[in-house]
Amino acid sequence: MSVPDRHGNSKKQTKLFLRTKPSVINTEKNESEVKSAHHVYKAMVNEKSEASEVTSKPRDLKQVQNARQSRKDDQRLSKDTIL
């Protein structure tokens, strides 16, 4: 069994970093298109599922907000500030 190394620039390993599943991030992006980030986060956290893993739910509200912003950026025609 491998021992997890420090994540990023951390000096102490106080909390293990676990990446959220890509399927959860895709769900965040799709649902935040019609609902607010707060409602999507609450629904996903309160959802009863058979897989109650840490990685099967969003980490925090900011993660859902970032997914929503990413979705909006992908739909933009251009990244120019003039348009």
N, C-alpha and C positions, 0 to 999 in steps of 0.2 A: 504494500500500500504506500502510495506516495504522500509525502508531507507537503501541504500547500505552502507556497512561498508568500512573502509579503506582496501585497497588491499596490501598484503605483509607487508613490513616493512616501509611503508610510514608514515610520521608524519602528513602531510597535504593531504587532499583529493582534489587535484587540477584537476584530470582527472579521470573519471569513467572508470573502467576496464570492457571491454566487450570481451568475448572469441569469437574467430573466429569459425564459424561453421565447424564441422568435415568434411562436404562434400567439403568445400573449401580447407581444408588441404589435403584431398585425391586427389583433382584435381591438386593441386600444386605438389604433389608427382608423379602423373602419367604423367603430362605434362613435368615436369623437367627431365624426363628420356630421352627424345629426344631433348629438347630445353634447352638453357641456362636459368639460374634463372632470369636473367635480362629480357629476352624476355617473359618468363612466367608471370612475375610481370606486365610488361607493358600491355600485352594482357588482363590480368584479371582486371586491373584497368580501362582500356579504354573500356572494354566490356559494351555494353548497355544491361541492364537487367531490368525486371519489378520490381524486388526487389532491390531497391537501398539502402538497409540497410548497416550500417557500418560493420556488421559482415559477410556480403556476399562477401567481398573483402579482399585480404591480407592486413595485417596491414602495412608492409613495405617490402623492398627487403630482409632483413635479415630473415624474416619468411619463404620466399620461399627458400632461401639458406639453412636454417636449415631443411626444409622438404626434399630437394634434398639430403642432407647429410644423413638424417635418412633413406631414400630409399636405398642409396648406402650401408649403414651399414647393413641393413636387407638382402641385396643380397650377402654379403660377406660369404665365407665359414666358416671362423673362426675369432675370435677377437684377436688371438695371433699376437704378433708383428713379429714373425719369418716368418709366411706365408705372 
